């Protein structure tokens, strides 16, 4: 049986077979992941490391577009392991300092915020499996908020989730507005001066700004993967915490970024080391401002898509981009839609997992 368009059940079957064949390794690993989550979620001392291990890779793989996406895009000619050792070294130094300065806490106090300050003593299947859903969304090249997807399952009630959401949406608005103003004012200047081969100082300057951005991002988002672990880590635990993500970063750089990297690659002029440096510097400043504003965790993904959206819109208006205003609007809308889908999935998981969250939501609508 075929519909009006001629796309019948046989075509649909062939479509799914093609996906399964193309993604058979990923789907196999995904199935193994769900099986391991099902077998370990009721053994807390094992479940916390299973959840953390998958969250460590999935969160960095999805969020890599924000912090090291422009770094990867503008350093394709560099050896991957040089990039890995640089970014991985900053990861270890940033986490190590937090552990030393914050009495065993690797999140710079982000999980000390109300609603997230209790170390987990038990887990549900969906809490352990949540990072696997993030892997699927990353594979579909969706820039999902790892903060919403991972932290919302552990939040002590809807109020904690609402605080994270409020700060994140404020971040989107601030980033969009700041980027729009900055690129409206400077894009013509950059067009005149960012021509021909970049001067020699741009490459080290970009590495410095990328390293700064990466460090500030860690200070915000390390909470998303540390949420599975005790709030104060022992020396052995912090070595495991740092080492697992360090190795995961190696795989990420070897692959040239996960599929979500395409979100960055399709934007205007991000391959130019000068443009990439400006993006990283503006983003780092915005994240730092929100870091010192409050300890409430926030979605850096929403900040990033706001930054890219404001930049792309300004460049289209100023005729500095190959994209028309309509095309720039479509890109913005698609990124917001993808992040919105991730938010809906996150809230659904939080509702399914968290009894306190269900009670507060129910009381709000019932009252």
Secondary structure, 3 states (H helix, E strand, C coil): CECCCCCEHHHHHHHHHHHHHHCHHHHHHHHHHHHHHHHHCCCHHHHHHHHHHHHHHHHHHHHHHHHCHHHHHCCCCCCHHHHHHHHHHHHHHHHHHHHHHCCCCCCCCHHHCCCCCCCCCCCCHHHHHHHHHHHHHHHCCCCCCHHHHHHCCCCCCHHHHHHHHHHHHHHHHHHHHHHHHHHHHHHHHHHHHCCCCCCCHHHHHHHHHHHHHHHHHHHHHCHHHHCCCCCCCCHHHHHHHHHHHHHHHHHHHHCCCCHHHHHHHCCCCCCCHHHHHHHHHHHHHHHHHHHHHCCCCCCHHHHHHHHHHHHHHHHHHCCCCCCCHHHHHHHHHHHHHHHHHHHHHHHHHHHHHCHHHHHHHHHHHHC
